[in-house]
Amino acid sequence: MTGIFFGSTMGTTEAVAADIAKQLGVADADVHNVADTPAGEVQKYDLLVLGSSTWGAGELQDDWYGFLDQLKAQDLSGKKVALFGCGDSGSYPDTFCDAVGLIYDGLQQSGCTFVGAYAPEGYDETGSLVCRGGKFVGLAVDESASDKADRRVAAWCEQIKNE
């Protein structure tokens, strides 16, 4: 069973979460805004799809701070975690989708298995926290390349279905 957990201030990450839910066949009841969801809710899912936009100088979306602290206290052993985020590589190349990397770092000791990493082909920026060892650790939706977003979301969803 798949649960999608997102933090969104302007609605972009929420829209991407809805698109991912549609692609993966996830019911609306299994799509959660971290602003009003306790972290313990993750326990009923096998696959967690976690998303945040990046703000300021590479910061998490505001609602993620408390949720991530609670999530780090959870035992996520046996769970798969796929990460996604929204950013703007044109305006913020050094911190593009850093929030994805921050969640990735925060959950390293949780016992989960990360899925959804891929080579960042077609992206101009690969020097931020979303990129580790030459791969993006999760889906990076780039506001500066919005024409590629639908195709990237669809390809990433197909990838995590098979992992």
N, C-alpha and C positions, 0 to 999 in steps of 0.2 A: 504494500500500500504506500502511496506517495503523498507527502505533504509538502506544500509550498509555503515558505515563510519569507515575507518581504518587508522592507522598510521603505517608505516613499514619502517625499515631501511635496513634490510638484506633480506627482501622478505618473511620471514616466516609468519608474520601476514597477509600479502597480500594473500598468498596461503591459509591460513585458511579462510580469508574473501571470497575467491573464492569458497572454499568448502562449506561454509555456504550458499552462494548464490545459489549454485547448489542444496543443500538439501532443501532450502526454495522456490526454483523456482523464484529467484530474477534475473531480467534482468541485463546484464552488465551495462546498462546506469544508474542503480540504485545502483551501487557499487562505492563509492567515496573515493579517497585518501584525507585525511584531509590537506595534504600539499598544495593542489591546489583547495580546495573547500570552498566557504564561508559558515559559519555556518547557515545562513538563508536558505540554501538548505534543511535543515531538516524539514522545515514547510510543505512541500508537502507530508510528510509521516506520517502514523499512528503508525507504529512500526519502531523504530530506533534501529539498531544493531550496537553497537559501540565497536571497538577493538583497543587495543594497546599492544605492547610488553612492557616489563619492562626492564629498563636499569640501569646501575650503582648500586647505593645503594637504589633500589626501586623507580626509577624515571620513569615518563612518557616517551614515545618515543618523540623525539624532536618536531615533527610537532604538537603534541597534545596540547602543552602549549598555543599557540595563539588560536587554535580552541576551546579549552575548555573554555578559557576566553570569547570568543564570544558566545559560546553555553550557558554559564551560564546567559547571558543577554537575551536569548530567553525565551518566554513563552512556556513551553512544556506541559501545561495543556491538559489533554485528550490524551496524547501520551504515548505509552508503550515504555520502553527502556530495551533492553537486552544487556548485556555486555559480552565481551570475551577478553581474553588476552593470550599472550604467555610468558613463563618463563622457568626457569631451577631450579627445586627444589633441585637437587643434588649439584649444585654450589652455589646457593643463597637461602637457605631454609628460612631465616628470612624475605626475601623480595619477595618471590615467587609470581609472578603475582600481585604485589602491584599496578601496573598501573590500574588494574580493580577497586581496592578499591579507588584509587584517583579519578577516573572518577565518581564512585558512590558517593563519598563524595561531589564532586564538583557540582553534579546535585540535591542534596537533596532539595534545595529550588526552583527548576525549575517548579514544578507542575506535573512532569511526574510520571508514575507508573512503577516501576521496575518489570521485569519478568525474569525468567531463573535462579533463585536461586535453589540450590540443595545441598543435603548432600554430603560431600566430601569423599565418600567411594572409597577406592582403592588408595588414595593419602597418601603419607608419611608425607607431610608438611601441617599443617593447622593453623600455628601461624602468618601468614602474613595478610596484609590488605584485601586480597580477601575474607577472612573468617570472617563472622560476625554472632554472635549468633549460632555458630555451623554449619552454611551453607556457601557455596561459593556464593557470590552475582552475579556471572556470570561464564561462561565457562572458565576454566583454562587449557590451553594446555601446557603440561609439556614436555620439551625437553628431560628430563631424563627418560621419559616413552613414547617415540614417538610411540612405538608399540600399545599404547592404544588410540592414538589421533583420528583416524578415527571413532572408536566406540563411543568415548566420544562426538565428534562433532555431529554424527548422533543422539545419544540419546538426546543431548541438543536441537537440532533443532526440534525434535519431541515434546519435552516438551514445547518449546515456541510457537509452532503451536497451542497447546492446552490451552495456558494461555490467 
